Amino acid sequence: MKHYELLKLVPGTDPVEVQEKLRKYFRELDGTKDWLNHPLVHRSCRQEDDYDLMIVVEIDAEERMGELVDDPLVLEFQGKIAQYLKKRKTFDHY
């Protein structure tokens, strides 16, 4: 399953800076979870797009989503980037 997160940043936030923070975080998270694979953070290329960043990560089983959402590292990082987020949208593809 692929898990997607779309992030709209607060105006004035540097998307490259947040993208690099996310990449570093996902490298760390990927090293602790053998069922989490190929995390990618994409940045929008057009000013008029609704979202600034898109995270894509492969998860071995749908049942792991709960474990991912409740992971202390995930919760800690969400707190660190909350100030940069205006809105967020998630969906999964099976």
N, CA, C and O of each residue as an XYZ file, in Angstrom:
376
protein
N       0.842     -1.161      0.000
C       0.000      0.000      0.000
C       0.895      1.235      0.000
O       1.947      1.256      0.639
N       0.464      2.254     -0.721
C       1.184      3.531     -0.705
C       0.366      4.527      0.106
O      -0.845      4.661     -0.068
N       1.060      5.215      0.989
C       0.431      6.241      1.818
C       0.924      7.593      1.314
O       2.123      7.797      1.124
N      -0.021      8.518      1.100
C       0.291      9.844      0.586
C      -0.123     10.899      1.602
O      -1.168     10.776      2.241
N       0.682     11.916      1.746
C       0.323     13.084      2.542
C       0.626     14.313      1.712
O       1.730     14.471      1.192
N      -0.367     15.182      1.594
C      -0.204     16.449      0.897
C      -0.161     17.542      1.953
O      -0.997     17.572      2.856
N       0.807     18.434      1.844
C       1.002     19.477      2.837
C       0.950     20.854      2.189
O       1.646     21.119      1.210
N       0.123     21.717      2.743
C       0.082     23.127      2.347
C       0.788     23.894      3.450
O       0.413     23.799      4.618
N       1.800     24.645      3.084
C       2.604     25.361      4.063
C       2.050     26.757      4.321
O       1.395     27.355      3.468
N       2.326     27.250      5.503
C       1.965     28.612      5.872
C       2.703     29.559      4.918
O       3.886     29.356      4.643
N       2.016     30.589      4.412
C       2.691     31.535      3.511
C       3.982     32.079      4.135
O       4.028     32.421      5.316
N       5.011     32.145      3.315
C       6.313     32.626      3.767
C       7.248     31.526      4.225
O       8.432     31.772      4.456
N       6.726     30.303      4.359
C       7.560     29.167      4.759
C       8.374     28.698      3.563
O       7.849     28.588      2.455
N       9.645     28.422      3.783
C      10.525     27.933      2.715
C      10.250     26.441      2.486
O      10.573     25.627      3.352
N       9.664     26.064      1.344
C       9.351     24.656      1.099
C      10.594     23.770      1.023
O      10.534     22.596      1.387
N      11.701     24.306      0.562
C      12.933     23.516      0.473
C      13.421     23.154      1.876
O      13.861     22.027      2.105
N      13.348     24.089      2.807
C      13.764     23.833      4.188
C      12.900     22.742      4.824
O      13.419     21.829      5.467
N      11.588     22.841      4.643
C      10.689     21.827      5.212
C      10.899     20.489      4.513
O      10.869     19.445      5.166
N      11.110     20.499      3.208
C      11.365     19.273      2.464
C      12.605     18.561      3.004
O      12.593     17.342      3.174
N      13.659     19.300      3.272
C      14.885     18.700      3.801
C      14.677     18.134      5.209
O      15.219     17.079      5.537
N      13.900     18.826      6.035
C      13.579     18.311      7.367
C      12.807     17.004      7.252
O      13.074     16.052      7.986
N      11.856     16.960      6.337
C      11.066     15.745      6.135
C      11.930     14.593      5.620
O      11.778     13.457      6.068
N      12.819     14.878      4.696
C      13.703     13.825      4.168
C      14.576     13.240      5.277
O      14.732     12.023      5.378
N      15.137     14.108      6.099
C      15.973     13.643      7.213
C      15.155     12.796      8.177
O      15.599     11.731      8.607
N      13.982     13.261      8.508
C      13.100     12.538      9.420
C      12.730     11.167      8.853
O      12.794     10.168      9.570
N      12.345     11.106      7.575
C      11.947      9.827      6.991
C      13.112      8.851      6.862
O      12.906      7.640      6.933
N      14.323      9.351      6.674
C      15.492      8.460      6.686
C      15.627      7.817      8.062
O      15.883      6.618      8.171
N      15.456      8.611      9.101
C      15.538      8.098     10.468
C      14.405      7.106     10.741
O      14.646      6.032     11.294
N      13.188      7.451     10.365
C      12.048      6.569     10.584
C      12.189      5.277      9.788
O      11.904      4.194     10.300
N      12.626      5.391      8.543
C      12.820      4.225      7.678
C      13.822      3.246      8.294
O      13.690      2.033      8.131
N      14.818      3.773      8.998
C      15.812      2.923      9.641
C      15.274      2.147     10.828
O      15.894      1.176     11.261
N      14.130      2.559     11.363
C      13.558      1.878     12.533
C      12.401      0.954     12.179
O      11.984      0.155     13.017
N      11.877      1.040     10.973
C      10.705      0.256     10.554
C      11.032     -0.547      9.302
O      11.225      0.027      8.230
N      11.096     -1.859      9.429
C      11.396     -2.679      8.248
C      10.207     -2.792      7.297
O      10.377     -3.234      6.161
N       9.032     -2.412      7.726
C       7.826     -2.476      6.895
C       7.515     -1.146      6.202
O       6.548     -1.059      5.445
N       8.315     -0.124      6.449
C       8.153      1.178      5.819
C       9.251      1.306      4.756
O      10.436      1.177      5.063
N       8.853      1.556      3.522
C       9.817      1.518      2.418
C       9.687      2.711      1.486
O       8.601      3.260      1.300
N      10.799      3.094      0.914
C      10.887      4.079     -0.167
C      10.199      5.407      0.133
O       9.387      5.868     -0.670
N      10.502      6.030      1.264
C       9.884      7.330      1.529
C      10.432      8.404      0.583
O      11.641      8.524      0.389
N       9.522      9.170      0.007
C       9.886     10.253     -0.909
C       9.146     11.515     -0.506
O       8.004     11.454     -0.049
N       9.792     12.652     -0.676
C       9.160     13.941     -0.426
C       9.313     14.772     -1.696
O      10.420     15.139     -2.089
N       8.185     15.057     -2.323
C       8.175     15.820     -3.567
C       7.730     17.247     -3.284
O       6.918     17.494     -2.393
N       8.269     18.173     -4.048
C       7.896     19.576     -3.927
C       7.169     20.008     -5.189
O       7.528     19.600     -6.294
N       6.152     20.831     -5.023
C       5.399     21.350     -6.157
C       6.291     22.280     -6.977
O       7.142     22.985     -6.434
N       6.086     22.269     -8.256
C       6.866     23.139     -9.136
C       6.085     24.365     -9.578
O       6.659     25.289    -10.155
N       4.784     24.385     -9.316
C       3.951     25.487     -9.787
C       3.393     26.273     -8.603
O       2.982     25.683     -7.604
N       3.378     27.573     -8.708
C       2.877     28.453     -7.652
C       1.391     28.230     -7.369
O       0.959     28.364     -6.224
N       0.618     27.898     -8.376
C      -0.835     27.811     -8.216
C      -1.329     26.473     -7.661
O      -2.536     26.302     -7.487
N      -0.454     25.538     -7.384
C      -0.874     24.252     -6.823
C      -1.463     24.440     -5.424
O      -1.045     25.323     -4.675
N      -2.433     23.600     -5.087
C      -3.085     23.680     -3.776
C      -2.163     23.256     -2.635
O      -2.318     23.729     -1.509
N      -1.221     22.384     -2.909
C      -0.324     21.876     -1.874
C       1.124     22.105     -2.290
O       1.452     22.131     -3.476
N       1.986     22.273     -1.280
C       3.391     22.575     -1.538
C       4.287     21.344     -1.541
O       5.274     21.294     -2.275
N       3.947     20.351     -0.722
C       4.768     19.145     -0.607
C       3.889     17.903     -0.637
O       2.738     17.931     -0.201
N       4.444     16.814     -1.155
C       3.753     15.532     -1.138
C       4.718     14.468     -0.631
O       5.830     14.318     -1.138
N       4.272     13.744      0.368
C       5.042     12.629      0.917
C       4.424     11.349      0.394
O       3.204     11.186      0.412
N       5.271     10.437     -0.075
C       4.817      9.123     -0.522
C       5.678      8.090      0.183
O       6.906      8.172      0.161
N       5.025      7.116      0.809
C       5.760      6.058      1.487
C       5.022      4.737      1.266
O       3.793      4.687      1.298
N       5.779      3.685      1.046
C       5.187      2.355      0.890
C       5.170      1.659      2.244
O       6.162      1.645      2.973
N       4.008      1.081      2.558
C       3.837      0.361      3.819
C       3.437     -1.064      3.471
O       2.532     -1.284      2.666
N       4.120     -2.037      4.084
C       3.912     -3.444      3.739
C       2.484     -3.932      3.945
O       1.994     -4.746      3.162
N       1.805     -3.446      4.988
C       0.455     -3.923      5.283
C      -0.388     -2.791      5.857
O       0.102     -1.953      6.614
N      -1.648     -2.783      5.488
C      -2.573     -1.749      5.959
C      -2.629     -1.688      7.487
O      -2.804     -0.613      8.061
N      -2.482     -2.822      8.132
C      -2.547     -2.895      9.587
C      -1.441     -2.081     10.262
O      -1.561     -1.734     11.437
N      -0.396     -1.781      9.550
C       0.730     -1.017     10.097
C       0.436      0.479     10.229
O       1.170      1.190     10.916
N      -0.622      0.966      9.584
C      -0.928      2.396      9.642
C      -1.139      2.867     11.078
O      -0.652      3.932     11.456
N      -1.848      2.098     11.868
C      -2.065      2.463     13.263
C      -0.763      2.578     14.027
O      -0.573      3.490     14.831
N       0.131      1.640     13.765
C       1.450      1.660     14.403
C       2.236      2.896     13.972
O       2.929      3.514     14.780
N       2.124      3.244     12.708
C       2.826      4.428     12.200
C       2.275      5.705     12.827
O       3.037      6.565     13.267
N       0.959      5.823     12.866
C       0.317      7.027     13.406
C       0.642      7.234     14.881
O       0.786      8.372     15.329
N       0.759      6.147     15.639
C       0.998      6.230     17.085
C       2.475      6.197     17.463
O       2.801      6.285     18.647
N       3.371      6.075     16.500
C       4.793      5.977     16.791
C       5.296      7.264     17.456
O       5.002      8.358     16.973
N       6.049      7.151     18.553
C       6.554      8.346     19.242
C       7.400      9.256     18.348
O       7.330     10.478     18.478
N       8.186      8.688     17.457
C       9.000      9.502     16.546
C       8.107     10.301     15.596
O       8.397     11.462     15.305
N       7.034      9.694     15.118
C       6.092     10.373     14.234
C       5.414     11.526     14.979
O       5.320     12.639     14.461
N       4.948     11.251     16.190
C       4.274     12.281     16.981
C       5.213     13.440     17.316
O       4.815     14.604     17.277
N       6.451     13.110     17.641
C       7.439     14.150     17.941
C       7.676     15.039     16.722
O       7.698     16.265     16.831
N       7.852     14.414     15.572
C       8.140     15.185     14.375
C       6.937     16.027     13.941
O       7.100     17.159     13.488
N       5.732     15.473     14.081
C       4.540     16.245     13.729
C       4.467     17.525     14.562
O       4.069     18.579     14.064
N       4.852     17.423     15.820
C       4.883     18.605     16.669
C       5.909     19.626     16.204
O       5.692     20.832     16.322
N       7.023     19.143     15.676
C       8.091     20.038     15.216
C       7.724     20.795     13.940
O       8.177     21.922     13.741
N       6.912     20.191     13.076
C       6.592     20.865     11.811
C       5.198     21.498     11.814
O       4.811     22.131     10.832
N       4.446     21.339     12.890
C       3.073     21.859     12.946
C       3.020     23.355     12.655
O       2.075     23.831     12.027
N       4.013     24.088     13.101
C       4.028     25.543     12.895
C       4.108     25.932     11.418
O       3.730     27.046     11.057
N       4.588     25.043     10.571
C       4.748     25.330      9.145
C       3.525     24.948      8.312
O       3.424     25.347      7.151
N       2.592     24.179      8.889
C       1.486     23.616      8.117
C       0.220     24.456      8.199
O      -0.235     24.835      9.279
N      -0.331     24.733      7.030
C      -1.620     25.414      6.952
C      -2.739     24.377      6.855
O      -3.766     24.497      7.522
N      -2.528     23.354      6.015
C      -3.481     22.254      5.911
C      -2.769     20.997      5.443
O      -1.662     21.040      4.906
N      -3.445     19.876      5.668
C      -2.852     18.576      5.376
C      -3.953     17.641      4.898
O      -5.081     17.685      5.390
N      -3.614     16.801      3.940
C      -4.568     15.832      3.392
C      -3.829     14.504      3.235
O      -2.690     14.472      2.768
N      -4.480     13.418      3.624
C      -3.842     12.109      3.472
C      -4.787     11.163      2.729
O      -6.009     11.296      2.805
N      -4.199     10.213      2.016
C      -4.958      9.139      1.400
C      -4.029      7.981      1.118
O      -2.807      8.129      1.113
N      -4.626      6.826      0.883
C      -3.876      5.600      0.619
C      -4.290      5.011     -0.720
O      -5.425      5.174     -1.167
N      -3.354      4.332     -1.344
C      -3.603      3.658     -2.622
C      -3.211      2.196     -2.451
O      -2.097      1.893     -2.026
N      -4.118      1.300     -2.780
C      -3.875     -0.141     -2.595
C      -3.566     -0.823     -3.891
O      -3.337     -2.032     -3.913
